[in-house]
Amino acid sequence: MAVSFAQSIVALLLGIVLIVVLTTKYKVHAFFALVVACLVVGVGLSLPLSEVLATTKTGVGNIIGALGLIIIFGTTLGIILEYTGATLVLANAILRLTGPKRVAGAMNITGYVVGLPIFCDSGYIVLSSLNNNMARRTGTAVALMAASLASGLYAVHCLVPPHPGAAAATATLSADFGLVILYGMLVAIPTAFCGFLWAKYACRTFAVANESAQPQDTQALSQHLPSVGVSVLPIAIPIMLIGIRSFVAVDETSSFAVRAIHALGAPEIALALGIILAIAGKRDWKRADFNGLLRQAVEKAGDILLIIGAGGAFGALIARANIAEHVSASSAVSQMGLFFPFLIAAILKTAQGSSSVAIITTATMVLPMLPSLGLDHTMGKVFTVLAMGAGSMMVSHANDSYFWVISRFSGVGMNVMLRVYTVATLVMGMVAIGMICLLYTVLG
């Protein structure tokens, strides 16, 4: 049964409003709020109840299958680093370099650099314990620290290959891979910075105590803190391995060494190695303490996985509305140029939550339309990929797994996430498309 554009929009908005109201006003757990929203959106799209249930289960399974081990291992790594005092050591080292007033900006830059080779989800999980510790040490609102780090990671994730969305779109449009990387990195700099600026503005009146994560149990720390080198290895090694894997291709002729590097760079394996290194950073382990940490990690990860899974289900149902197809049928499309791929990607991102899916889907829609859009040339294809990347940033909300990764690992509530991070992604997308249009005017 075909669903009208107006019906699709109403279903989308109703689902989002319902999640916000249930989680903020009535304090309903995000998992149940998302499940209720799935049911309401499914009914709004005139889907049979059996199909709503099937789509919900598929959405939950896909997200948990993709992120399950990463979140469990990442949570375990963070808790062990907190317990051994490694995050305290790293926070002190960074503070000596930047000072307390510039620590949020430093994490924004860290996110940009770390995000170049690895997924934003993995990067945030690996760095979250350090980020939270630095927020406590400096008295900075965790919401500001979370949005600053997340913005740096997110900008390059959406704009720069080898991240899957940008890489797939580059291949689909036969764009120049090197130019997409070059201009994507350039556009990502002001984009990430503006995300940080918005977060700083939005958090200017926040009370730190209301938004900060749970305080660290200082009694659990060992009497002798690890060195900076020992503290940084559990974070640096996984980031390095995941990053190298992005540039290593494996086929039947690959050597054992290449295959080994590719295998070790899988996020799950890399994080497991990080856990081993974190455990090695403390010598006098007690079995009860160690088992307690593992139990704590599993319990925390389970809560996060439930919410992220429900968010994936919500995105899967919204994707059934085919909102982008309604927009692409408009007769005014040929006059929009770069704004058309930007708009389609933004609609898809807002509707179904995944930046990568938004870019990849938009690329297949835009490819046959490049001549009519006036973009069927070298620079046109490059900037079309970047325009889709800009659109895939906005807006990140309750159906985006990254949104919930940030929220749960930082302890920032739904209402603050929407005011700070979600609006930051809107600002970032607008800044990115503005930069892209400016560069295209000069270079295209």
Secondary structure, DSSP 4 states (H G I P E B T S, - for coil): ----HHHHHHHHHHHHHHHHIIIIIS---HHHHHHHHHHHHHHHTT--HHHHHHHHHHHHHHHHHHHHHHHHHHHHHHHHHHHHTHHHHHHHHHHHHH-GGGHHHHHHHHHHHHHTTS-HHHHHHHHHHHHHHHHHHHT--HHHHHHHHHHHHHHHHHHSTTSHHHHHHHHHTT--HHHHHHHHHHHHHHHHHHHHHHHHHHTTT--HHHH--PPP-GGGS-SSPPPHHHHHHHHHHHHHHHHHHHT----TT--HHHHHHHHHTSHHHHHHHHHHHHHHT-S---HHHHHHHHHHHHHHHHHHHHHHHHHHHHHHHHHTT-HHHHHHT-TTGGG-TTHHHHHHHHHHHHHH--HHHHHHHHHHHHGGGHHHHT--SHHHHHHHHHHHHHHTTS---TT-HHHHHHHHHHT--HHHHIIIIIHHHHHHHHHHHHHHHHHHHHH-
